[in-house]
Amino acid sequence: MSELARVSLKIFGQVQGVFYRNTAKLEAEKLGLFGWVSNNDDDSVELVAEGEKEKLEQLIDWCKKGSFLAKVEKVDIDWQKYTGEFKSFEII
């Protein structure tokens, strides 16, 4: 069985107003992950996702590139213990 995990990401660069959250949601759903993505006041984007660790790693790879209009400069990654609290992936 695949290892379940949780990851918290903070994405920096030109990531607001470029469809980053919407495309991140679509990517997470395609990978079968649950959680949320949100804009921060400091112009970064925050994303928390849970699911199979291998799928989370694929989402991280996507987040480092982002949507076609995004210019990602840096992604802070914080691995955490899986909680199972999410039932969908939401933009908040």
Backbone as CSV, one residue per row, in Angstrom:
resi,resn,N_x,N_y,N_z,CA_x,CA_y,CA_z,C_x,C_y,C_z
1,MET,0.843,-1.194,0.000,0.000,0.000,0.000,0.881,1.248,0.000
2,SER,0.424,2.267,-0.693,1.173,3.508,-0.784,1.156,4.251,0.539
3,GLU,2.268,4.924,0.814,2.370,5.733,2.029,1.525,6.994,1.873
4,LEU,0.716,7.295,2.891,-0.079,8.514,2.898,0.684,9.594,3.638
5,ALA,0.592,10.825,3.135,1.317,11.937,3.736,0.534,13.226,3.524
6,ARG,1.066,14.273,4.119,0.511,15.621,3.993,1.679,16.541,3.689
7,VAL,1.453,17.521,2.838,2.496,18.488,2.547,1.887,19.884,2.555
8,SER,2.648,20.811,3.114,2.266,22.224,3.121,3.293,22.967,2.272
9,LEU,2.801,23.716,1.289,3.682,24.436,0.378,3.407,25.926,0.439
10,LYS,4.463,26.708,0.297,4.321,28.148,0.112,5.075,28.473,-1.165
11,ILE,4.354,29.030,-2.134,4.885,29.250,-3.464,5.078,30.752,-3.671
12,PHE,6.286,31.118,-4.090,6.656,32.517,-4.271,6.924,32.810,-5.746
13,GLY,6.732,34.066,-6.127,6.975,34.517,-7.494,5.737,35.210,-8.020
14,GLN,5.585,35.199,-9.325,4.378,35.753,-9.940,3.359,34.628,-9.999
15,VAL,2.613,34.477,-8.897,1.702,33.338,-8.764,0.270,33.750,-8.422
16,GLN,0.015,35.037,-8.345,-1.361,35.506,-8.141,-1.822,36.225,-9.401
17,GLY,-3.084,36.011,-9.755,-3.643,36.639,-10.947,-3.210,35.962,-12.237
18,VAL,-2.703,34.724,-12.138,-2.223,33.989,-13.312,-2.822,32.579,-13.373
19,PHE,-3.999,32.405,-12.772,-4.727,31.128,-12.759,-3.979,30.019,-12.006
20,TYR,-3.065,30.410,-11.115,-2.278,29.410,-10.393,-3.166,28.531,-9.510
21,ARG,-4.028,29.161,-8.700,-4.867,28.383,-7.786,-5.803,27.445,-8.544
22,ASN,-6.427,27.951,-9.603,-7.363,27.130,-10.355,-6.668,25.930,-10.989
23,THR,-5.523,26.153,-11.608,-4.820,25.046,-12.246,-4.199,24.113,-11.207
24,ALA,-3.799,24.630,-10.051,-3.304,23.763,-8.973,-4.423,22.845,-8.483
25,LYS,-5.625,23.389,-8.365,-6.786,22.580,-7.954,-7.045,21.471,-8.966
26,LEU,-7.031,21.803,-10.246,-7.254,20.801,-11.285,-6.175,19.722,-11.250
27,GLU,-4.920,20.129,-11.053,-3.816,19.166,-10.986,-3.963,18.249,-9.775
28,ALA,-4.298,18.826,-8.625,-4.482,18.033,-7.408,-5.620,17.032,-7.578
29,GLU,-6.722,17.478,-8.160,-7.864,16.583,-8.381,-7.497,15.465,-9.348
30,LYS,-6.747,15.801,-10.402,-6.309,14.793,-11.365,-5.464,13.714,-10.680
31,LEU,-4.673,14.123,-9.679,-3.807,13.202,-8.950,-4.531,12.486,-7.806
32,GLY,-5.795,12.855,-7.552,-6.564,12.214,-6.486,-6.194,12.699,-5.093
33,LEU,-5.759,13.966,-5.002,-5.340,14.541,-3.721,-6.440,15.419,-3.144
34,PHE,-6.390,15.628,-1.840,-7.368,16.458,-1.133,-6.647,17.562,-0.369
35,GLY,-7.320,18.710,-0.194,-6.725,19.811,0.566,-7.272,21.143,0.100
36,TRP,-6.382,22.142,0.051,-6.816,23.492,-0.342,-5.643,24.313,-0.858
37,VAL,-5.981,25.391,-1.552,-4.997,26.347,-2.046,-5.572,27.743,-1.843
38,SER,-4.695,28.694,-1.477,-5.161,30.039,-1.128,-4.092,31.076,-1.456
39,ASN,-4.541,32.291,-1.799,-3.627,33.418,-1.927,-3.284,33.944,-0.543
40,ASN,-2.054,34.415,-0.367,-1.630,35.074,0.865,-1.472,36.567,0.620
41,ASP,-1.529,37.353,1.678,-1.388,38.806,1.577,-0.019,39.241,1.063
42,ASP,0.999,38.378,1.202,2.355,38.731,0.753,2.598,38.350,-0.716
43,ASP,1.528,38.117,-1.479,1.566,37.761,-2.900,2.035,36.343,-3.171
44,SER,2.206,35.540,-2.132,2.533,34.126,-2.322,1.232,33.331,-2.365
45,VAL,1.355,32.052,-2.682,0.229,31.123,-2.653,0.573,30.020,-1.672
46,GLU,-0.411,29.627,-0.855,-0.234,28.539,0.092,-1.089,27.363,-0.353
47,LEU,-0.539,26.164,-0.227,-1.246,24.960,-0.641,-0.988,23.869,0.391
48,VAL,-2.051,23.201,0.820,-1.945,22.055,1.721,-2.646,20.901,1.036
49,ALA,-1.954,19.769,0.929,-2.545,18.611,0.248,-2.207,17.331,0.993
50,GLU,-3.126,16.375,0.892,-2.932,15.058,1.484,-3.238,13.985,0.447
51,GLY,-2.575,12.851,0.613,-2.811,11.711,-0.260,-1.579,10.843,-0.333
52,GLU,-1.462,10.080,-1.415,-0.307,9.215,-1.604,0.943,10.068,-1.797
53,LYS,2.009,9.700,-1.096,3.239,10.501,-1.131,3.761,10.666,-2.556
54,GLU,3.694,9.610,-3.343,4.164,9.685,-4.728,3.375,10.733,-5.520
55,LYS,2.070,10.795,-5.306,1.218,11.786,-5.984,1.513,13.196,-5.470
56,LEU,1.792,13.321,-4.172,2.161,14.623,-3.611,3.456,15.122,-4.234
57,GLU,4.400,14.225,-4.456,5.668,14.609,-5.086,5.432,15.094,-6.512
58,GLN,4.482,14.477,-7.217,4.126,14.936,-8.564,3.500,16.330,-8.509
59,LEU,2.660,16.573,-7.499,2.053,17.898,-7.338,3.124,18.939,-7.031
60,ILE,4.094,18.598,-6.192,5.190,19.524,-5.887,5.942,19.883,-7.164
61,ASP,6.232,18.879,-7.998,6.913,19.145,-9.272,6.103,20.113,-10.120
62,TRP,4.767,19.915,-10.150,3.909,20.829,-10.907,3.975,22.235,-10.302
63,CYS,3.924,22.327,-8.979,3.915,23.629,-8.297,5.188,24.422,-8.576
64,LYS,6.275,23.744,-8.812,7.546,24.426,-9.116,7.512,25.090,-10.490
65,LYS,6.605,24.629,-11.358,6.431,25.235,-12.689,5.219,26.158,-12.689
66,GLY,4.091,25.635,-12.189,2.869,26.417,-12.087,2.095,26.497,-13.387
67,SER,1.120,27.391,-13.396,0.288,27.609,-14.576,1.128,28.250,-15.678
68,PHE,0.596,28.256,-16.888,1.379,28.729,-18.032,1.772,30.204,-17.927
69,LEU,1.047,31.000,-17.154,1.380,32.419,-16.982,2.243,32.690,-15.741
70,ALA,2.372,31.706,-14.866,3.093,31.895,-13.601,4.600,31.929,-13.829
71,LYS,5.278,32.613,-12.906,6.741,32.609,-12.862,7.134,32.269,-11.425
72,VAL,7.280,30.980,-11.161,7.581,30.507,-9.810,9.058,30.733,-9.520
73,GLU,9.329,31.399,-8.381,10.714,31.657,-7.975,11.198,30.653,-6.935
74,LYS,10.293,30.256,-6.032,10.698,29.387,-4.928,9.465,28.677,-4.374
75,VAL,9.668,27.427,-3.905,8.608,26.682,-3.234,9.172,26.154,-1.915
76,ASP,8.601,26.594,-0.798,8.955,26.054,0.521,8.094,24.812,0.755
77,ILE,8.733,23.720,1.158,8.060,22.438,1.320,8.164,21.982,2.768
78,ASP,7.021,21.655,3.370,6.981,21.163,4.748,6.154,19.879,4.771
79,TRP,6.840,18.728,4.887,6.145,17.441,4.985,5.570,17.285,6.381
80,GLN,4.353,16.756,6.452,3.661,16.594,7.723,2.984,15.233,7.776
81,LYS,2.438,14.918,8.928,1.738,13.654,9.126,0.338,13.737,8.501
82,TYR,-0.053,12.677,7.821,-1.376,12.574,7.204,-2.456,12.625,8.288
83,THR,-3.515,13.410,8.036,-4.608,13.512,9.004,-5.928,12.955,8.473
84,GLY,-6.125,12.969,7.153,-7.385,12.506,6.577,-8.542,13.470,6.760
85,GLU,-8.246,14.735,7.072,-9.319,15.686,7.365,-10.029,16.233,6.128
86,PHE,-9.449,16.105,4.957,-10.031,16.703,3.748,-10.812,15.664,2.946
87,LYS,-11.906,16.107,2.347,-12.735,15.227,1.509,-12.769,15.697,0.063
88,SER,-12.142,16.848,-0.210,-12.107,17.409,-1.569,-10.889,18.337,-1.645
89,PHE,-10.718,18.994,-2.777,-9.659,19.995,-2.912,-10.335,21.317,-3.260
90,GLU,-10.112,22.320,-2.435,-10.839,23.591,-2.545,-9.905,24.780,-2.757
91,ILE,-10.410,25.796,-3.426,-9.774,27.107,-3.478,-10.399,27.929,-2.364
92,ILE,-9.589,28.443,-1.466,-10.152,29.255,-0.370,-9.544,30.642,-0.353
